[in-house]
């Protein structure tokens, strides 16, 4: 099992950038697909982006396409979410989660995942 810790959040003005990190423990991290999720105030947790376990194939929610980039550095056991052109509606707590199959991250509702970390707060001011 992989234990994940999110970091890198903060307060930024609209149009600014942040890079979030999701750092994993465990020697088999490269075998896991990873997804970034977020939960905005008053809303359900939603999938933002995924990166596959082997091919590095990526997927993005339509609202972040062209602005967010997910990448991974298996040597550092870390997946990044580089966020640019941030908007106030991107304000949320951001979480990462993992699974052996990227399809589970893409198609299983976030409520079906039992374990979540503390997340990292991103606040975008207008």
C-alpha positions as a Markdown table, in Angstrom:
| # | Residue | x | y | z |
|---|---|---|---|---|
| 1 | Unk | 0.0 | 0.0 | 0.0 |
| 2 | Unk | 1.2 | 3.5 | -0.8 |
| 3 | Unk | 0.9 | 6.3 | 1.7 |
| 4 | Unk | 0.6 | 9.8 | 0.0 |
| 5 | Unk | 1.3 | 13.3 | 1.4 |
| 6 | Unk | 0.2 | 16.4 | -0.4 |
| 7 | Unk | 2.0 | 19.7 | -0.2 |
| 8 | Unk | 2.6 | 23.0 | -2.1 |
| 9 | Unk | -0.7 | 24.8 | -1.6 |
| 10 | Unk | -1.0 | 28.5 | -0.7 |
| 11 | Unk | -2.6 | 31.8 | -1.5 |
| 12 | Unk | -2.2 | 33.2 | -4.9 |
| 13 | Unk | -3.8 | 36.0 | -7.0 |
| 14 | Unk | -5.9 | 35.2 | -10.0 |
| 15 | Unk | -3.6 | 34.5 | -13.0 |
| 16 | Unk | -0.9 | 33.1 | -10.8 |
| 17 | Unk | 0.7 | 29.7 | -10.6 |
| 18 | Unk | 1.4 | 27.0 | -8.0 |
| 19 | Unk | 3.0 | 23.5 | -8.1 |
| 20 | Unk | 1.5 | 20.9 | -5.9 |
| 21 | Unk | 3.4 | 17.8 | -4.9 |
| 22 | Unk | 2.1 | 14.3 | -3.9 |
| 23 | Unk | 4.9 | 12.3 | -2.3 |
| 24 | Unk | 4.6 | 8.6 | -1.7 |
| 25 | Unk | 6.2 | 6.1 | 0.5 |
| 26 | Unk | 6.7 | 2.6 | -0.7 |
| 27 | Unk | 9.0 | 1.0 | -3.3 |
| 28 | Unk | 6.4 | 0.2 | -5.9 |
| 29 | Unk | 5.2 | 3.8 | -6.5 |
| 30 | Unk | 5.9 | 3.5 | -10.2 |
| 31 | Unk | 3.3 | 0.8 | -10.5 |
| 32 | Unk | 0.5 | 3.1 | -9.3 |
| 33 | Unk | -1.6 | 5.5 | -11.3 |
| 34 | Unk | -2.1 | 8.7 | -9.4 |
| 35 | Unk | -5.0 | 11.2 | -9.5 |
| 36 | Unk | -5.3 | 14.7 | -8.2 |
| 37 | Unk | -8.8 | 15.6 | -6.8 |
| 38 | Unk | -10.2 | 18.7 | -5.2 |
| 39 | Unk | -13.0 | 19.7 | -3.0 |
| 40 | Unk | -14.3 | 23.3 | -3.1 |
| 41 | Unk | -16.5 | 24.7 | -0.3 |
| 42 | Unk | -20.0 | 23.3 | -0.5 |
| 43 | Unk | -19.1 | 20.9 | -3.3 |
| 44 | Unk | -18.3 | 17.3 | -3.7 |
| 45 | Unk | -14.8 | 16.1 | -4.2 |
| 46 | Unk | -14.0 | 15.9 | -7.9 |
| 47 | Unk | -11.3 | 14.5 | -10.1 |
| 48 | Unk | -8.9 | 17.1 | -11.6 |
| 49 | Unk | -6.2 | 15.1 | -13.4 |
| 50 | Unk | -4.7 | 11.6 | -13.6 |
| 51 | Unk | -1.4 | 10.1 | -14.8 |
| 52 | Unk | -1.2 | 6.4 | -15.7 |
| 53 | Unk | 0.9 | 3.9 | -13.9 |
| 54 | Unk | 3.1 | 2.9 | -16.8 |
| 55 | Unk | 2.6 | 5.0 | -20.0 |
| 56 | Unk | 2.4 | 8.4 | -18.3 |
| 57 | Unk | -0.8 | 9.0 | -20.2 |
| 58 | Unk | -2.6 | 11.9 | -18.7 |
| 59 | Unk | -6.3 | 13.0 | -18.4 |
| 60 | Unk | -7.7 | 16.3 | -17.3 |
| 61 | Unk | -11.0 | 17.7 | -16.3 |
| 62 | Unk | -12.3 | 20.0 | -19.0 |
| 63 | Unk | -12.2 | 23.1 | -16.7 |
| 64 | Unk | -8.4 | 22.8 | -16.2 |
| 65 | Unk | -7.3 | 21.6 | -19.6 |
| 66 | Unk | -4.5 | 23.9 | -21.0 |
| 67 | Unk | -3.9 | 25.3 | -17.5 |
| 68 | Unk | -2.9 | 22.4 | -15.3 |
| 69 | Unk | -0.2 | 19.8 | -16.0 |
| 70 | Unk | 0.3 | 16.5 | -14.1 |
| 71 | Unk | 3.6 | 14.8 | -14.2 |
| 72 | Unk | 5.6 | 12.2 | -12.2 |
| 73 | Unk | 9.1 | 11.6 | -11.1 |
| 74 | Unk | 9.3 | 8.0 | -10.0 |
| 75 | Unk | 12.9 | 8.4 | -8.7 |
| 76 | Unk | 11.5 | 10.9 | -6.2 |
| 77 | Unk | 8.3 | 9.0 | -5.6 |
| 78 | Unk | 6.4 | 12.2 | -6.4 |
| 79 | Unk | 3.6 | 13.3 | -8.7 |
| 80 | Unk | 3.2 | 17.0 | -9.4 |
| 81 | Unk | 0.3 | 19.2 | -10.4 |
| 82 | Unk | 1.6 | 22.4 | -12.0 |
| 83 | Unk | -1.3 | 24.9 | -12.1 |
| 84 | Unk | -1.1 | 28.1 | -14.1 |
| 85 | Unk | -3.6 | 30.9 | -15.0 |
| 86 | Unk | -5.4 | 30.1 | -11.7 |
| 87 | Unk | -8.9 | 31.3 | -11.2 |
| 88 | Unk | -10.9 | 32.0 | -8.0 |
| 89 | Unk | -13.0 | 28.9 | -8.9 |
| 90 | Unk | -9.9 | 26.8 | -8.5 |
| 91 | Unk | -10.0 | 27.5 | -4.8 |
| 92 | Unk | -10.2 | 24.1 | -3.0 |
| 93 | Unk | -8.5 | 21.6 | -0.9 |
| 94 | Unk | -6.4 | 19.4 | -3.3 |
| 95 | Unk | -5.9 | 15.7 | -2.6 |
| 96 | Unk | -4.1 | 12.9 | -4.4 |
| 97 | Unk | -4.9 | 9.3 | -4.4 |
| 98 | Unk | -3.6 | 6.2 | -6.2 |
| 99 | Unk | -4.5 | 2.9 | -7.6 |
| 100 | Unk | -2.9 | 0.2 | -9.7 |
| 101 | Unk | -5.3 | 1.0 | -12.5 |
| 102 | Unk | -5.9 | 4.5 | -13.9 |
| 103 | Unk | -9.4 | 3.4 | -15.0 |
| 104 | Unk | -10.4 | 3.1 | -11.4 |
| 105 | Unk | -9.3 | 6.7 | -10.7 |
| 106 | Unk | -11.2 | 7.8 | -13.8 |
| 107 | Unk | -14.4 | 5.9 | -13.4 |
| 108 | Unk | -14.8 | 5.2 | -9.6 |
| 109 | Unk | -16.6 | 8.0 | -7.8 |
| 110 | Unk | -14.3 | 9.8 | -5.2 |
| 111 | Unk | -16.7 | 8.7 | -2.5 |
| 112 | Unk | -15.7 | 5.1 | -3.1 |
| 113 | Unk | -12.2 | 5.6 | -2.0 |
| 114 | Unk | -11.7 | 4.8 | 1.7 |
| 115 | Unk | -8.4 | 6.6 | 2.4 |
| 116 | Unk | -7.6 | 10.3 | 1.9 |
| 117 | Unk | -4.7 | 12.4 | 3.2 |
| 118 | Unk | -5.1 | 15.8 | 4.7 |
| 119 | Unk | -4.8 | 17.6 | 1.4 |
| 120 | Unk | -3.3 | 21.0 | 0.7 |
| 121 | Unk | -5.3 | 24.2 | 0.5 |
| 122 | Unk | -5.2 | 26.3 | -2.6 |
| 123 | Unk | -6.8 | 29.8 | -2.4 |
| 124 | Unk | -7.0 | 32.0 | -5.4 |
| 125 | Unk | -8.0 | 35.6 | -4.8 |
| 126 | Unk | -9.6 | 37.8 | -7.4 |
